């Protein structure tokens, strides 16, 4: 048994396509994982420091500048701009109550910020849910391909079956090896995004109170 090398050497185009697909999924998942670790760590630190600096500023202009300087992912500035903006005259937005207009602008800005933080989550979830089945398909196809080859080669013995079947089973392990990091990262990032969402919602609520009091 030579593991994946033996499977690759004895497989056909379909088996090799499955192996290549799992490799690409693994590379893509790890690229997304490393990128999101960097982004979410910067976002969490920027939210804590930026919100604190905002409320310590003497006026809105300085508060906005300080928050933007400490927020590398640009999550706070859209909320601040939404709180200071006004609806265009003559539109349906302008016909709503000022408090409702403000709520709508803050909600839209919050949704855009969360969409930025959640980028890549769907890919990780897709890899985590499909990679085991792709690996299992590769195993089934490898066993089928191996048995066809054994059937045309004379008497079948356990020694002749064990090698090809064992190499095919490596594909199932490969599928799990691709899926498990993606699932763990998806769950961890969901927790981090939830913490950022709580910070942003609290900041949006406080901004709404500040804007209505002004």
Rosetta constraint file for C-alpha pairs under 8 A:
AtomPair CA 1 CA 6 HARMONIC 6.67 0.50
AtomPair CA 1 CA 163 HARMONIC 5.04 0.50
AtomPair CA 1 CA 164 HARMONIC 7.25 0.50
AtomPair CA 1 CA 166 HARMONIC 6.86 0.50
AtomPair CA 1 CA 167 HARMONIC 6.14 0.50
AtomPair CA 2 CA 6 HARMONIC 4.59 0.50
AtomPair CA 2 CA 7 HARMONIC 7.45 0.50
AtomPair CA 2 CA 167 HARMONIC 6.86 0.50
AtomPair CA 3 CA 7 HARMONIC 6.28 0.50
AtomPair CA 3 CA 166 HARMONIC 7.72 0.50
AtomPair CA 3 CA 167 HARMONIC 5.03 0.50
AtomPair CA 3 CA 170 HARMONIC 6.28 0.50
AtomPair CA 4 CA 8 HARMONIC 5.96 0.50
AtomPair CA 4 CA 167 HARMONIC 6.52 0.50
AtomPair CA 4 CA 170 HARMONIC 6.55 0.50
AtomPair CA 4 CA 171 HARMONIC 7.57 0.50
AtomPair CA 5 CA 9 HARMONIC 6.18 0.50
AtomPair CA 6 CA 10 HARMONIC 6.16 0.50
AtomPair CA 6 CA 167 HARMONIC 6.45 0.50
AtomPair CA 7 CA 11 HARMONIC 5.72 0.50
AtomPair CA 7 CA 142 HARMONIC 7.52 0.50
AtomPair CA 7 CA 164 HARMONIC 7.37 0.50
AtomPair CA 7 CA 167 HARMONIC 5.34 0.50
AtomPair CA 7 CA 168 HARMONIC 6.10 0.50
AtomPair CA 8 CA 12 HARMONIC 7.96 0.50
AtomPair CA 8 CA 15 HARMONIC 7.52 0.50
AtomPair CA 8 CA 16 HARMONIC 6.13 0.50
AtomPair CA 8 CA 19 HARMONIC 7.92 0.50
AtomPair CA 10 CA 146 HARMONIC 7.92 0.50
AtomPair CA 11 CA 15 HARMONIC 5.49 0.50
AtomPair CA 11 CA 16 HARMONIC 6.36 0.50
AtomPair CA 11 CA 142 HARMONIC 6.64 0.50
AtomPair CA 11 CA 145 HARMONIC 7.17 0.50
AtomPair CA 12 CA 16 HARMONIC 6.22 0.50
AtomPair CA 12 CA 145 HARMONIC 7.88 0.50
AtomPair CA 13 CA 17 HARMONIC 6.00 0.50
AtomPair CA 14 CA 18 HARMONIC 6.30 0.50
AtomPair CA 14 CA 141 HARMONIC 7.97 0.50
AtomPair CA 15 CA 19 HARMONIC 6.34 0.50
AtomPair CA 15 CA 138 HARMONIC 5.79 0.50
AtomPair CA 15 CA 141 HARMONIC 6.65 0.50
AtomPair CA 15 CA 142 HARMONIC 6.47 0.50
AtomPair CA 16 CA 20 HARMONIC 6.05 0.50
AtomPair CA 17 CA 21 HARMONIC 5.99 0.50
AtomPair CA 18 CA 22 HARMONIC 6.24 0.50
AtomPair CA 18 CA 134 HARMONIC 6.86 0.50
AtomPair CA 18 CA 135 HARMONIC 7.33 0.50
AtomPair CA 18 CA 138 HARMONIC 5.92 0.50
AtomPair CA 19 CA 23 HARMONIC 6.28 0.50
AtomPair CA 19 CA 135 HARMONIC 7.89 0.50
AtomPair CA 19 CA 138 HARMONIC 7.36 0.50
AtomPair CA 19 CA 171 HARMONIC 7.34 0.50
AtomPair CA 20 CA 24 HARMONIC 6.21 0.50
AtomPair CA 21 CA 25 HARMONIC 6.11 0.50
AtomPair CA 22 CA 26 HARMONIC 6.08 0.50
AtomPair CA 22 CA 131 HARMONIC 6.83 0.50
AtomPair CA 22 CA 134 HARMONIC 7.52 0.50
AtomPair CA 22 CA 135 HARMONIC 7.42 0.50
AtomPair CA 22 CA 174 HARMONIC 7.42 0.50
AtomPair CA 22 CA 175 HARMONIC 6.67 0.50
AtomPair CA 22 CA 178 HARMONIC 6.99 0.50
AtomPair CA 23 CA 27 HARMONIC 6.23 0.50
AtomPair CA 24 CA 28 HARMONIC 6.02 0.50
AtomPair CA 25 CA 29 HARMONIC 5.94 0.50
AtomPair CA 25 CA 127 HARMONIC 6.63 0.50
AtomPair CA 25 CA 131 HARMONIC 7.83 0.50
AtomPair CA 25 CA 178 HARMONIC 7.12 0.50
AtomPair CA 26 CA 30 HARMONIC 6.21 0.50
AtomPair CA 26 CA 178 HARMONIC 5.18 0.50
AtomPair CA 27 CA 31 HARMONIC 6.18 0.50
AtomPair CA 28 CA 32 HARMONIC 6.23 0.50
AtomPair CA 29 CA 33 HARMONIC 6.02 0.50
AtomPair CA 29 CA 123 HARMONIC 7.57 0.50
AtomPair CA 29 CA 124 HARMONIC 6.19 0.50
AtomPair CA 29 CA 127 HARMONIC 7.24 0.50
AtomPair CA 29 CA 178 HARMONIC 7.96 0.50
AtomPair CA 29 CA 182 HARMONIC 6.20 0.50
AtomPair CA 30 CA 34 HARMONIC 6.07 0.50
AtomPair CA 30 CA 182 HARMONIC 7.84 0.50
AtomPair CA 31 CA 35 HARMONIC 6.11 0.50
AtomPair CA 32 CA 36 HARMONIC 5.94 0.50
AtomPair CA 32 CA 120 HARMONIC 6.36 0.50
AtomPair CA 32 CA 124 HARMONIC 7.74 0.50
AtomPair CA 33 CA 37 HARMONIC 6.14 0.50
AtomPair CA 33 CA 182 HARMONIC 7.67 0.50
AtomPair CA 33 CA 185 HARMONIC 6.60 0.50
AtomPair CA 34 CA 38 HARMONIC 6.43 0.50
AtomPair CA 35 CA 39 HARMONIC 6.21 0.50
AtomPair CA 36 CA 40 HARMONIC 5.73 0.50
AtomPair CA 36 CA 120 HARMONIC 7.72 0.50
AtomPair CA 36 CA 189 HARMONIC 7.74 0.50
AtomPair CA 37 CA 41 HARMONIC 5.97 0.50
AtomPair CA 37 CA 189 HARMONIC 7.92 0.50
AtomPair CA 38 CA 42 HARMONIC 6.27 0.50
AtomPair CA 39 CA 43 HARMONIC 6.04 0.50
AtomPair CA 39 CA 73 HARMONIC 7.49 0.50
AtomPair CA 39 CA 117 HARMONIC 7.97 0.50
AtomPair CA 40 CA 44 HARMONIC 6.00 0.50
AtomPair CA 40 CA 117 HARMONIC 7.11 0.50
AtomPair CA 40 CA 189 HARMONIC 7.83 0.50
AtomPair CA 40 CA 192 HARMONIC 6.98 0.50
AtomPair CA 40 CA 193 HARMONIC 7.41 0.50
AtomPair CA 41 CA 45 HARMONIC 6.23 0.50
AtomPair CA 42 CA 46 HARMONIC 5.87 0.50
AtomPair CA 42 CA 72 HARMONIC 6.87 0.50
AtomPair CA 42 CA 73 HARMONIC 7.18 0.50
AtomPair CA 43 CA 47 HARMONIC 6.03 0.50
AtomPair CA 43 CA 71 HARMONIC 7.01 0.50
AtomPair CA 43 CA 72 HARMONIC 7.04 0.50
AtomPair CA 43 CA 73 HARMONIC 5.85 0.50
AtomPair CA 43 CA 75 HARMONIC 7.79 0.50
AtomPair CA 43 CA 196 HARMONIC 7.50 0.50
AtomPair CA 44 CA 48 HARMONIC 6.41 0.50
AtomPair CA 44 CA 192 HARMONIC 7.87 0.50
AtomPair CA 44 CA 195 HARMONIC 7.89 0.50
AtomPair CA 44 CA 196 HARMONIC 6.07 0.50
AtomPair CA 45 CA 49 HARMONIC 6.19 0.50
AtomPair CA 46 CA 50 HARMONIC 5.48 0.50
AtomPair CA 46 CA 70 HARMONIC 5.43 0.50
AtomPair CA 46 CA 71 HARMONIC 4.36 0.50
AtomPair CA 46 CA 72 HARMONIC 6.45 0.50
AtomPair CA 46 CA 73 HARMONIC 7.60 0.50
AtomPair CA 47 CA 51 HARMONIC 5.80 0.50
AtomPair CA 47 CA 70 HARMONIC 7.88 0.50
AtomPair CA 47 CA 71 HARMONIC 6.33 0.50
AtomPair CA 47 CA 75 HARMONIC 7.70 0.50
AtomPair CA 47 CA 76 HARMONIC 7.36 0.50
AtomPair CA 47 CA 196 HARMONIC 7.42 0.50
AtomPair CA 47 CA 199 HARMONIC 7.07 0.50
AtomPair CA 47 CA 200 HARMONIC 7.78 0.50
AtomPair CA 48 CA 52 HARMONIC 6.31 0.50
AtomPair CA 48 CA 199 HARMONIC 7.83 0.50
AtomPair CA 49 CA 53 HARMONIC 6.15 0.50
AtomPair CA 49 CA 67 HARMONIC 7.79 0.50
AtomPair CA 49 CA 70 HARMONIC 6.36 0.50
AtomPair CA 49 CA 71 HARMONIC 7.80 0.50
AtomPair CA 50 CA 54 HARMONIC 6.06 0.50
AtomPair CA 50 CA 66 HARMONIC 6.87 0.50
AtomPair CA 50 CA 67 HARMONIC 4.24 0.50
AtomPair CA 50 CA 68 HARMONIC 7.07 0.50
AtomPair CA 50 CA 69 HARMONIC 7.66 0.50
AtomPair CA 50 CA 70 HARMONIC 5.05 0.50
AtomPair CA 50 CA 71 HARMONIC 5.81 0.50
AtomPair CA 50 CA 76 HARMONIC 7.65 0.50
AtomPair CA 51 CA 55 HARMONIC 6.51 0.50
AtomPair CA 51 CA 67 HARMONIC 6.37 0.50
AtomPair CA 51 CA 76 HARMONIC 7.91 0.50
AtomPair CA 51 CA 203 HARMONIC 7.29 0.50
AtomPair CA 52 CA 56 HARMONIC 6.39 0.50
AtomPair CA 53 CA 57 HARMONIC 6.37 0.50
AtomPair CA 53 CA 63 HARMONIC 6.84 0.50
AtomPair CA 53 CA 66 HARMONIC 6.06 0.50
AtomPair CA 53 CA 67 HARMONIC 6.04 0.50
AtomPair CA 54 CA 62 HARMONIC 7.87 0.50
AtomPair CA 54 CA 63 HARMONIC 4.32 0.50
AtomPair CA 54 CA 64 HARMONIC 6.47 0.50
AtomPair CA 54 CA 66 HARMONIC 6.22 0.50
AtomPair CA 54 CA 67 HARMONIC 5.37 0.50
AtomPair CA 55 CA 63 HARMONIC 6.77 0.50
AtomPair CA 56 CA 63 HARMONIC 7.43 0.50
AtomPair CA 57 CA 62 HARMONIC 5.95 0.50
AtomPair CA 57 CA 63 HARMONIC 4.84 0.50
AtomPair CA 57 CA 66 HARMONIC 7.71 0.50
AtomPair CA 58 CA 62 HARMONIC 6.92 0.50
AtomPair CA 58 CA 63 HARMONIC 7.17 0.50
AtomPair CA 59 CA 63 HARMONIC 6.04 0.50
AtomPair CA 60 CA 64 HARMONIC 6.00 0.50
AtomPair CA 61 CA 65 HARMONIC 6.35 0.50
AtomPair CA 62 CA 66 HARMONIC 6.05 0.50
AtomPair CA 63 CA 67 HARMONIC 6.10 0.50
AtomPair CA 64 CA 68 HARMONIC 6.11 0.50
AtomPair CA 64 CA 77 HARMONIC 6.87 0.50
AtomPair CA 64 CA 80 HARMONIC 6.85 0.50
AtomPair CA 65 CA 69 HARMONIC 6.19 0.50
AtomPair CA 66 CA 70 HARMONIC 6.47 0.50
AtomPair CA 67 CA 71 HARMONIC 6.08 0.50
AtomPair CA 67 CA 76 HARMONIC 6.86 0.50
AtomPair CA 67 CA 77 HARMONIC 7.25 0.50
AtomPair CA 68 CA 72 HARMONIC 7.38 0.50
AtomPair CA 68 CA 74 HARMONIC 6.71 0.50
AtomPair CA 68 CA 76 HARMONIC 6.89 0.50
AtomPair CA 68 CA 77 HARMONIC 5.96 0.50
AtomPair CA 71 CA 75 HARMONIC 6.76 0.50
AtomPair CA 71 CA 76 HARMONIC 6.88 0.50
AtomPair CA 74 CA 78 HARMONIC 7.47 0.50
AtomPair CA 75 CA 79 HARMONIC 7.45 0.50
AtomPair CA 75 CA 113 HARMONIC 5.54 0.50
AtomPair CA 76 CA 80 HARMONIC 6.34 0.50
AtomPair CA 76 CA 200 HARMONIC 7.68 0.50
AtomPair CA 77 CA 81 HARMONIC 6.06 0.50
AtomPair CA 78 CA 82 HARMONIC 5.98 0.50
AtomPair CA 78 CA 109 HARMONIC 5.78 0.50
AtomPair CA 79 CA 83 HARMONIC 6.24 0.50
AtomPair CA 79 CA 106 HARMONIC 5.85 0.50
AtomPair CA 79 CA 109 HARMONIC 5.61 0.50
AtomPair CA 79 CA 110 HARMONIC 6.86 0.50
AtomPair CA 79 CA 204 HARMONIC 6.63 0.50
AtomPair CA 80 CA 84 HARMONIC 6.43 0.50
AtomPair CA 80 CA 207 HARMONIC 7.32 0.50
AtomPair CA 81 CA 85 HARMONIC 5.98 0.50
AtomPair CA 82 CA 102 HARMONIC 7.33 0.50
AtomPair CA 82 CA 105 HARMONIC 5.41 0.50
AtomPair CA 82 CA 106 HARMONIC 5.70 0.50
AtomPair CA 82 CA 109 HARMONIC 6.92 0.50
AtomPair CA 83 CA 102 HARMONIC 6.30 0.50
AtomPair CA 83 CA 105 HARMONIC 7.25 0.50
AtomPair CA 83 CA 106 HARMONIC 6.62 0.50
AtomPair CA 83 CA 207 HARMONIC 6.47 0.50
AtomPair CA 83 CA 208 HARMONIC 6.60 0.50
AtomPair CA 83 CA 211 HARMONIC 6.20 0.50
AtomPair CA 84 CA 211 HARMONIC 7.15 0.50
AtomPair CA 87 CA 91 HARMONIC 7.58 0.50
AtomPair CA 87 CA 93 HARMONIC 5.79 0.50
AtomPair CA 87 CA 94 HARMONIC 5.20 0.50
AtomPair CA 87 CA 101 HARMONIC 7.24 0.50
AtomPair CA 88 CA 93 HARMONIC 7.27 0.50
AtomPair CA 88 CA 94 HARMONIC 6.29 0.50
AtomPair CA 89 CA 94 HARMONIC 5.81 0.50
AtomPair CA 90 CA 94 HARMONIC 6.42 0.50
AtomPair CA 90 CA 95 HARMONIC 7.82 0.50
AtomPair CA 91 CA 95 HARMONIC 6.85 0.50
AtomPair CA 92 CA 96 HARMONIC 7.00 0.50
AtomPair CA 93 CA 101 HARMONIC 6.49 0.50
AtomPair CA 94 CA 101 HARMONIC 7.48 0.50
AtomPair CA 96 CA 100 HARMONIC 6.27 0.50
AtomPair CA 96 CA 101 HARMONIC 6.13 0.50
AtomPair CA 97 CA 101 HARMONIC 6.21 0.50
AtomPair CA 98 CA 102 HARMONIC 6.20 0.50
AtomPair CA 99 CA 103 HARMONIC 6.19 0.50
AtomPair CA 99 CA 212 HARMONIC 7.09 0.50
AtomPair CA 100 CA 104 HARMONIC 6.16 0.50
AtomPair CA 101 CA 105 HARMONIC 6.34 0.50
AtomPair CA 102 CA 106 HARMONIC 6.17 0.50
AtomPair CA 102 CA 208 HARMONIC 6.90 0.50
AtomPair CA 103 CA 107 HARMONIC 5.98 0.50
AtomPair CA 103 CA 208 HARMONIC 7.20 0.50
AtomPair CA 104 CA 108 HARMONIC 6.21 0.50
AtomPair CA 105 CA 109 HARMONIC 6.25 0.50
AtomPair CA 106 CA 110 HARMONIC 6.02 0.50
AtomPair CA 106 CA 204 HARMONIC 6.41 0.50
AtomPair CA 106 CA 208 HARMONIC 7.92 0.50
AtomPair CA 107 CA 111 HARMONIC 6.17 0.50
AtomPair CA 108 CA 112 HARMONIC 6.36 0.50
AtomPair CA 109 CA 113 HARMONIC 6.32 0.50
AtomPair CA 110 CA 114 HARMONIC 6.23 0.50
AtomPair CA 110 CA 200 HARMONIC 7.02 0.50
AtomPair CA 110 CA 201 HARMONIC 7.41 0.50
AtomPair CA 110 CA 204 HARMONIC 7.74 0.50
AtomPair CA 111 CA 115 HARMONIC 6.07 0.50
AtomPair CA 112 CA 116 HARMONIC 6.35 0.50
AtomPair CA 113 CA 117 HARMONIC 6.46 0.50
AtomPair CA 114 CA 118 HARMONIC 6.09 0.50
AtomPair CA 114 CA 193 HARMONIC 7.73 0.50
AtomPair CA 114 CA 197 HARMONIC 6.83 0.50
AtomPair CA 115 CA 119 HARMONIC 6.33 0.50
AtomPair CA 117 CA 193 HARMONIC 6.43 0.50
AtomPair CA 118 CA 193 HARMONIC 7.05 0.50
AtomPair CA 120 CA 124 HARMONIC 6.41 0.50
AtomPair CA 121 CA 125 HARMONIC 6.17 0.50
AtomPair CA 121 CA 186 HARMONIC 6.30 0.50
AtomPair CA 121 CA 189 HARMONIC 7.91 0.50
AtomPair CA 122 CA 126 HARMONIC 6.05 0.50
AtomPair CA 123 CA 127 HARMONIC 6.17 0.50
AtomPair CA 124 CA 128 HARMONIC 6.03 0.50
AtomPair CA 124 CA 182 HARMONIC 5.22 0.50
AtomPair CA 124 CA 183 HARMONIC 6.82 0.50
AtomPair CA 124 CA 185 HARMONIC 7.66 0.50
AtomPair CA 124 CA 186 HARMONIC 6.03 0.50
AtomPair CA 125 CA 129 HARMONIC 6.13 0.50
AtomPair CA 125 CA 182 HARMONIC 6.97 0.50
AtomPair CA 125 CA 183 HARMONIC 6.52 0.50
AtomPair CA 125 CA 186 HARMONIC 6.48 0.50
AtomPair CA 126 CA 130 HARMONIC 5.99 0.50
AtomPair CA 127 CA 131 HARMONIC 5.50 0.50
AtomPair CA 127 CA 178 HARMONIC 7.52 0.50
AtomPair CA 127 CA 179 HARMONIC 5.99 0.50
AtomPair CA 127 CA 182 HARMONIC 6.48 0.50
AtomPair CA 128 CA 132 HARMONIC 7.61 0.50
AtomPair CA 128 CA 178 HARMONIC 7.37 0.50
AtomPair CA 128 CA 179 HARMONIC 4.13 0.50
AtomPair CA 128 CA 180 HARMONIC 6.49 0.50
AtomPair CA 128 CA 181 HARMONIC 7.84 0.50
AtomPair CA 128 CA 182 HARMONIC 5.21 0.50
AtomPair CA 128 CA 183 HARMONIC 5.04 0.50
AtomPair CA 129 CA 133 HARMONIC 7.89 0.50
AtomPair CA 129 CA 179 HARMONIC 6.95 0.50
AtomPair CA 129 CA 183 HARMONIC 7.95 0.50
AtomPair CA 130 CA 134 HARMONIC 6.23 0.50
AtomPair CA 130 CA 179 HARMONIC 7.64 0.50
AtomPair CA 131 CA 135 HARMONIC 6.09 0.50
AtomPair CA 131 CA 175 HARMONIC 4.87 0.50
AtomPair CA 131 CA 176 HARMONIC 6.77 0.50
AtomPair CA 131 CA 178 HARMONIC 6.30 0.50
AtomPair CA 131 CA 179 HARMONIC 5.43 0.50
AtomPair CA 132 CA 136 HARMONIC 6.09 0.50
AtomPair CA 132 CA 172 HARMONIC 6.54 0.50
AtomPair CA 132 CA 175 HARMONIC 4.38 0.50
AtomPair CA 132 CA 176 HARMONIC 5.21 0.50
AtomPair CA 132 CA 178 HARMONIC 7.82 0.50
AtomPair CA 132 CA 179 HARMONIC 6.39 0.50
AtomPair CA 133 CA 137 HARMONIC 6.07 0.50
AtomPair CA 133 CA 172 HARMONIC 8.00 0.50
AtomPair CA 133 CA 175 HARMONIC 7.17 0.50
AtomPair CA 134 CA 138 HARMONIC 6.25 0.50
AtomPair CA 134 CA 175 HARMONIC 6.50 0.50
AtomPair CA 135 CA 139 HARMONIC 6.27 0.50
AtomPair CA 135 CA 171 HARMONIC 4.87 0.50
AtomPair CA 135 CA 172 HARMONIC 4.41 0.50
AtomPair CA 135 CA 173 HARMONIC 7.22 0.50
AtomPair CA 135 CA 174 HARMONIC 6.31 0.50
AtomPair CA 135 CA 175 HARMONIC 4.26 0.50
AtomPair CA 135 CA 176 HARMONIC 7.46 0.50
AtomPair CA 136 CA 140 HARMONIC 6.21 0.50
AtomPair CA 136 CA 171 HARMONIC 6.64 0.50
AtomPair CA 136 CA 172 HARMONIC 4.88 0.50
AtomPair CA 136 CA 175 HARMONIC 7.21 0.50
AtomPair CA 137 CA 141 HARMONIC 6.04 0.50
AtomPair CA 138 CA 142 HARMONIC 5.91 0.50
AtomPair CA 138 CA 168 HARMONIC 7.13 0.50
AtomPair CA 138 CA 171 HARMONIC 5.76 0.50
AtomPair CA 138 CA 172 HARMONIC 7.25 0.50
AtomPair CA 139 CA 143 HARMONIC 6.12 0.50
AtomPair CA 139 CA 168 HARMONIC 4.70 0.50
AtomPair CA 139 CA 169 HARMONIC 5.21 0.50
AtomPair CA 139 CA 170 HARMONIC 7.27 0.50
AtomPair CA 139 CA 171 HARMONIC 5.35 0.50
AtomPair CA 139 CA 172 HARMONIC 6.00 0.50
AtomPair CA 140 CA 144 HARMONIC 6.16 0.50
AtomPair CA 140 CA 168 HARMONIC 7.46 0.50
AtomPair CA 141 CA 145 HARMONIC 5.99 0.50
AtomPair CA 141 CA 168 HARMONIC 7.98 0.50
AtomPair CA 142 CA 146 HARMONIC 5.97 0.50
AtomPair CA 142 CA 164 HARMONIC 7.77 0.50
AtomPair CA 142 CA 165 HARMONIC 7.28 0.50
AtomPair CA 142 CA 168 HARMONIC 4.94 0.50
AtomPair CA 143 CA 147 HARMONIC 6.02 0.50
AtomPair CA 143 CA 164 HARMONIC 7.02 0.50
AtomPair CA 143 CA 165 HARMONIC 5.38 0.50
AtomPair CA 143 CA 168 HARMONIC 5.90 0.50
AtomPair CA 144 CA 148 HARMONIC 6.23 0.50
AtomPair CA 145 CA 149 HARMONIC 6.44 0.50
AtomPair CA 146 CA 150 HARMONIC 6.22 0.50
AtomPair CA 146 CA 161 HARMONIC 7.94 0.50
AtomPair CA 146 CA 164 HARMONIC 5.80 0.50
AtomPair CA 146 CA 165 HARMONIC 6.96 0.50
AtomPair CA 147 CA 151 HARMONIC 5.96 0.50
AtomPair CA 147 CA 161 HARMONIC 7.59 0.50
AtomPair CA 148 CA 152 HARMONIC 6.67 0.50
AtomPair CA 149 CA 153 HARMONIC 6.57 0.50
AtomPair CA 150 CA 154 HARMONIC 7.14 0.50
AtomPair CA 150 CA 156 HARMONIC 6.58 0.50
AtomPair CA 150 CA 160 HARMONIC 7.48 0.50
AtomPair CA 150 CA 161 HARMONIC 7.61 0.50
AtomPair CA 151 CA 155 HARMONIC 7.75 0.50
AtomPair CA 151 CA 156 HARMONIC 7.18 0.50
AtomPair CA 156 CA 160 HARMONIC 6.46 0.50
AtomPair CA 156 CA 161 HARMONIC 7.25 0.50
AtomPair CA 157 CA 161 HARMONIC 6.39 0.50
AtomPair CA 158 CA 162 HARMONIC 5.87 0.50
AtomPair CA 159 CA 163 HARMONIC 7.02 0.50
AtomPair CA 160 CA 164 HARMONIC 7.49 0.50
AtomPair CA 161 CA 165 HARMONIC 6.02 0.50
AtomPair CA 162 CA 166 HARMONIC 5.72 0.50
AtomPair CA 163 CA 167 HARMONIC 6.20 0.50
AtomPair CA 164 CA 168 HARMONIC 6.21 0.50
AtomPair CA 165 CA 169 HARMONIC 6.25 0.50
AtomPair CA 166 CA 170 HARMONIC 6.71 0.50
AtomPair CA 167 CA 171 HARMONIC 7.64 0.50
AtomPair CA 168 CA 172 HARMONIC 7.84 0.50
AtomPair CA 169 CA 173 HARMONIC 6.90 0.50
AtomPair CA 170 CA 174 HARMONIC 6.12 0.50
AtomPair CA 171 CA 175 HARMONIC 6.16 0.50
AtomPair CA 172 CA 176 HARMONIC 6.40 0.50
AtomPair CA 173 CA 177 HARMONIC 6.10 0.50
AtomPair CA 174 CA 178 HARMONIC 6.26 0.50
AtomPair CA 175 CA 179 HARMONIC 6.17 0.50
AtomPair CA 176 CA 180 HARMONIC 5.86 0.50
AtomPair CA 177 CA 181 HARMONIC 7.18 0.50
AtomPair CA 178 CA 182 HARMONIC 6.93 0.50
AtomPair CA 179 CA 183 HARMONIC 6.17 0.50
AtomPair CA 180 CA 184 HARMONIC 6.17 0.50
AtomPair CA 181 CA 185 HARMONIC 5.96 0.50
AtomPair CA 182 CA 186 HARMONIC 6.00 0.50
AtomPair CA 183 CA 187 HARMONIC 6.30 0.50
AtomPair CA 184 CA 188 HARMONIC 6.23 0.50
AtomPair CA 185 CA 189 HARMONIC 5.92 0.50
AtomPair CA 186 CA 190 HARMONIC 6.04 0.50
AtomPair CA 187 CA 191 HARMONIC 6.50 0.50
AtomPair CA 188 CA 192 HARMONIC 6.46 0.50
AtomPair CA 189 CA 193 HARMONIC 5.95 0.50
AtomPair CA 190 CA 194 HARMONIC 6.06 0.50
AtomPair CA 191 CA 195 HARMONIC 6.36 0.50
AtomPair CA 192 CA 196 HARMONIC 6.36 0.50
AtomPair CA 193 CA 197 HARMONIC 6.01 0.50
AtomPair CA 194 CA 198 HARMONIC 6.24 0.50
AtomPair CA 195 CA 199 HARMONIC 6.46 0.50
AtomPair CA 196 CA 200 HARMONIC 6.19 0.50
AtomPair CA 197 CA 201 HARMONIC 6.00 0.50
AtomPair CA 198 CA 202 HARMONIC 6.14 0.50
AtomPair CA 199 CA 203 HARMONIC 6.16 0.50
AtomPair CA 200 CA 204 HARMONIC 6.01 0.50
AtomPair CA 201 CA 205 HARMONIC 6.13 0.50
AtomPair CA 202 CA 206 HARMONIC 6.25 0.50
AtomPair CA 203 CA 207 HARMONIC 6.04 0.50
AtomPair CA 204 CA 208 HARMONIC 6.15 0.50
AtomPair CA 205 CA 209 HARMONIC 6.50 0.50
AtomPair CA 206 CA 210 HARMONIC 6.24 0.50
AtomPair CA 207 CA 211 HARMONIC 6.02 0.50
AtomPair CA 208 CA 212 HARMONIC 6.13 0.50
AtomPair CA 209 CA 213 HARMONIC 6.11 0.50
AtomPair CA 210 CA 214 HARMONIC 6.24 0.50
